[in-house]
Amino acid sequence: MNRALLPLSVAVLACQLLSIADAARAAGPLFETLPLYPGGEGAVAFGVSRDGSTVVGQANLVPGPRPTMPGVSEGVMWRNGQITALGDLPGADDASVARAASADGSVIVGAGNYTTTVGDHITPADRQAVRWANGLITPLIGPVGLRPIEAHAVSADGSVIIGEALSPSSPPAADHLEAFRWSNGVATGLGRLSNTDYSRAFGVSADGSVVVGDSASSIAPGRSEAFRWVNGVMTGLGSTPGNTGSVATAVSADGRVVVGAAFGPAGFPAFRWENGVMASIGDLGSSAYAQAVSGDGQVIVGWAGLPGGASETVAFIWDAAHGLRNLQDVLRTDYGLDPAGWQLLQATGISDDGRTIVGYGHGPDANFQAFRVTLPEPAAMSIFAPAAAMLLRRRRR
């Protein structure tokens, strides 16, 4: 390299880095109140796409497009600052709900309601698991004897959906719940940890190969036990020390980290499971329930009960460096955000990069309302480190 040009190239690169850093700082923390449906009275967010672009949930549509049916709620998505009602199944008599979205938000899953009886043990009020894509809502179909009733999560590309289904008990006195995995147009039951009772699936890895949820425990009768399903094998994850029950609600993108809640004689903490070990991540005085985890498994969000028997919860955020904290306090003290008039009740979803968090709480009008938090990059210094090394290498040459 021409040594005469070295100072100029260093100056140009430094200016570029400063420009990038300024942009990163400008895109600072943001708290957004997600809009209500026109004329509606409330909304909740249940999930966010892995890229953070699309939030899904449920909103009240009054008076909305069905003025003759006051009180109707429907699955919705929020994208680019707009709320869109997703619709319900033909002939549905009640509410649909959107639970999760694919990586880019192009596929959304949840549940709708039918008005007609299907099968021997199905009532008109029972739900049907559904998939929204390309403007269409489609019920998820299983083999005879397995009817998916609610979808809870979807793989990154939208090809694998998991949730809970109704399946016959033995003897067939009633329908029991069974976790299902839908792919290639057909739902398959995942079985149960014990021979009776139930299982439910709540989370799936990015590639759809790892499913987590809970099932009637095979080791603690009458208790729920978190499970991790891989390659056709369902494995119970146990509970935190001193406890006897657990439920897994979400899994990291690579399937290695599982989060959820534990319960029993030792309390009701949220947990993080990795490498065969379930560890408590604590609570805020009475209980905690993890609901979502970042793609790398390093940031967890959910809700926590407060001491003293308070009737309402608070949204929490956890990472290894800080432990479990009240999300609203973190926004105020760490980021200077103070959502006026808000009480954040639950954090229900987080993007893969851990920067977008969604949930719901009481908004300024005291009704349920959905929110989205966007956090800045962890540190602008991460931009400078590789560049500094490059400049040093150039100097040596």
N, C-alpha and C positions, 0 to 999 in steps of 0.2 A: 504494500500500500504506500502511496506517496505521502511521506511524513509531513509535507507542507499542507496537505489536505486534512490531516488528522484533527487538528483543533476545530476546523469547520465542521467536520462530521460529528465530532463530540458535541458541539454546540447545537447542531440541528437535532441530534437524537435527544439531548437534554430538553430542548423546547417541546419536542413531541411528547416526551414522558410527562412533562408538567401539564401539557394540554390534556392528556389522558387522565391524569390525577385530578385536575380541576373538574373534568366531566364526571368522574366518579363521585367527587364530593358534592357536586351540584345535584346529582341524583340521590339525594339524601333520604332519610326515613320518611315514610308517608303513611298516614292513617286515613282510610277511605270508608265512608258510609255507603254501602252498596244500595242503589236505588230500589224503592218499592215498585211493585207493578202499579200502573196508573189507577188510582182509585182504591188500591189495596190498603190493608191495614197492618201488615206485618210480613216478615220474611226471615228465614234462617238459612245459613250456608252450611253444607255438610261436607264439602270437599273442594279440592282445587287440582287442576291438571299439573302434571309434573313440571311443565315449563312456566307455571304461574299465570298463564294468560286467561284461563277460563275457570270461573267459580260456579259450582252447582249447588242446588238446594231446593227449597220449597217456598212459595210465596202465596199470600192470600190474593185472590183475583177480584174481590168485590170492588165495584160492580163488574169490571172487566168484561170479557167477551161473552159471559154467561149471566146476564142480569137477572134471569129467571131462577138462578140457583145461588142465592146468597150464601156466603160462607165457604164457597168452593176454593180449595187450594190446589196448586199444581206444581209439578216439577219445573224448575226454571234454571237458566244459566245467565251469568253475567260475563260480558265480554266487551272490551273497548268502551266501558262506561255505560253500556246498555243492558237492560234486563229483557230476556225473551222467554215467554212461556213455551214449554216443550210439548204440551198436549197430553192427552190420555188415550187409553185404548178405546176403540169403538164400543159404544154402549156402556162405558164406565159410569158408575153412579157416585163415585166419591173422589178422593184425592189421589193424584200421582205424586211421586217424590223422586228427585234425582240425588244419587248418593256419591257418585264418583265419575271421573272423566279420564280418558286416555291421555297420553303425554301432551298432545297438542290440542286437546279438547274436542276433537272431531267425533269421538264416540263417547256417549254418556250413558250410564246405567243406573237403574233404580227399580221402581215398582209402580204399577198401575192397578186399577180395580176393575173387576168384571161385575156385571149385574146378573149373570146367569150362572146356575150351578154347574160345575164340571166335576164329575166323579162322584163316588159314593159318599165321601166325607167332606166335600167342599161346600162351603156356604157362600151365598152371594157376596158377603163382605170380604172374602179372602182375596189376597193380593195376587198379582201375577208379575214375576220378574220381567223387566223389559230392557230394551236397548234402543237408544235414539241415535240415528246416524243418517246423514244426507236428508234431513228434514222428515224422516219417517220414524215411527215408533213400532217396534216389533217385539212380540212376546217371545221369551226364551222357552224352548221346547225340550222336554226330556222324554225318555222312553216311557212306556206304559208303567204306571205305578210311581213315577217320580215327577212332581210338578213344581218347578222353581217358582217361589212366591216373592222373593226379594233378592236383588243383586246389590252387593255391597262394594265391590271393587272390580277393577279392570286392568289388564296388562297395558304396557306402554303403547303398543300398536293397536289395541282394541280387539285383538283376536281371542283373548281368553277372559272370561268373566266368571266371578265366583260369588257365592251367596248361600242362601238357605232354601230348601225345598221341602215339600210335604211328601212323605213316603209312608206306605202302609206299615202298621205295627204288626206284631205277631203275639197273640191272635189279633185279627183286624178289627179291634174295637174302636180305634181312633187313629188319626194320622199323627205321625211323629215327624219332627224336623230332622233333616239330614243335609249336611254341607254338600254343595255341588260345585262342579267345575265345568263350564261351558266352553267348547271349542269346536270348530268345524260344523257349527250349526246344531250341535246336540249336547245336552247336559248329562253329566255322569255323576252319580252319587259317590261321595268319598268315604262313606262308612262312618263308624263311630268308634270311640275308644272302648266302650262297653257294648254288650249285645243288645241293650234296650235303650230307651229314652231318646237322646237327641245329639245332634252335632250342628254347628253353624260355622260358616266361613266368613271372615271379615276383611282379610287382607291378602294381597297377592304380589309377588315380586314383579319386576319390570318385564321379564321374559315369560311370565305365567307359569313357571315351573315349581314355585314354592307357594303354598297356600297356608294361611294360619287362621285360627279361630278358636272355638271351644267345643267341648263335648262332655257328656255325662262321664264323670271320672270312673276309671276302672280300679282305682286304689282308695278313693275316699267316697263311699256311697252317699248319694244325695248332694254331692258337690260338682261344680263345673271345673274342668281342667283345660288349660290352654293346650293347643296342639300345633304341630308343624307337619305339614304333609309334603312329601317329596317322593317322586317316582312311584306313586301308588301306595306308599307306606305312611300311615298316620302315627305320629309319635307324640305321646304326652310330655309336656314340659315341666310338670310338677308345679311347685309354688315357691314363694319366698320363704326364707327360714322361719319356722314357727307357724306357718300358715298351711291351709289344706285345700284351698281353691284358687282358681285363676281363670282369666279369659284373655286371649290374644286378639288384638284389634288391628294391628298393622305390622308390616314387615319392610325392611329396607329394600332398595332397588335390587341388590344382589342376593337377597334372601337370607343374609347372614345374621341380621339383627331383628329381633322380634320385640314388640312392646305391647303393653296392656295393663291389666290391673290384677292384684292378688287380694285375697281376703281370708279371714280365719281368726284364730285366737290372738295372733300377733298384730292385727290391725288390717288396714285397707290401703296399702300403698300402691302407687303405680310401679311397674317393673320394666326392666330392660334385660333381655335374654341374648346371650352371645356365647358361642363355643360351648354349649351345653350347660351354662350356668345362668340361672335366673337371679338377678340382683334387684333389690328394692331401690328405687330412686326417690323414695320418700313421699311426703304429702305436705300440706300447709296447716296441719293441726288436727284433721279428722280423717280424711280420705283423699285419694287421688286416682284418676282414671286417664291413662294415656290413650290418645285417639289417633295420632298420626306421627310419622317419623320421617326425617329427611332422607334423601337418597343414600347417603353414606352412613346413616344410623347414628349421627352425632348430635342431632337436635330433635327433641321430642316435645310435642304439645298435647294439651288435653284440658281437663277440668279438675278442680280440687275443691273439697269442702272445707269450710272454715271451722275453727274450734267454737265450742259453745252451742252447737246445734243449729247454726244458721241455716235457714231454709234454702238459700240460693248458693250457687257455686261461683268460683272465679276461674277465668282462663289461666292456664299456666304454660311456662316454657322451661325446658331443662336442657342443660349441656353439662359436660363433665367438669368444666372449669368453675361454674357458678352454682350448680345444683338446681333444684326445683324452685322456681320463683313465680310470683304473681305477674302475669304478662302485662297488666295495666301499670304496675309499679315499674317494670323494666322499661316500658315505653316512656314513662315520665322521667325516670332518673338517668337512664343510659342514652336516650335519644331525644329528649326534650319534647316529646309528644304528649299532649294532655287532651285526650278526646273529651271535650266539654259535654257534660250531660250524659255520658255513657257509663254503663256498668257491664264490663266484658264478662260474660258468664261461661262460655265454652270456646276453646280453640279446637276446631274440628279437622283442619287440613293444613298441610305444609308442602311447599314445592320441593323438588329434589335438591335444589341448591340451598334450601333452608332459609331463603330470603323472603318468601311470600307466605304469610300465615292468614288463614281465614277462620271465621267462626261467627258467633252471634251473641247478642246480649240485649240489654234494655237500652234503646236509643233515647235521644232527648225527649221523644214523645211518650216514653215509658212502654211502648210496644216492643215486641221482639223485632230486631233488625239485624241484618247481616253486615259484617265488616271485613275489610281486607287490610292487612299491614304489609308494607314493603320495606324491608330493611336494607341498608347500604352494604356494599362489599365489606368483608371483615376488616381490611386495612389497605390503604392505598400503597403501603410499603411493598405489598406483594407485587406491584407493578414494577417497582424500581429494582428489586433484587436481581432478576435475570439480566436486566439491562446494564446494571453496574458491573456484573461479571463480564459481560460482553465488552464493555469499554476497557476493563483491565486487560483482557486478552488482546485487544487491539493495541494497547500501549506496549505490551510485551513484544508483539510482532514488530 
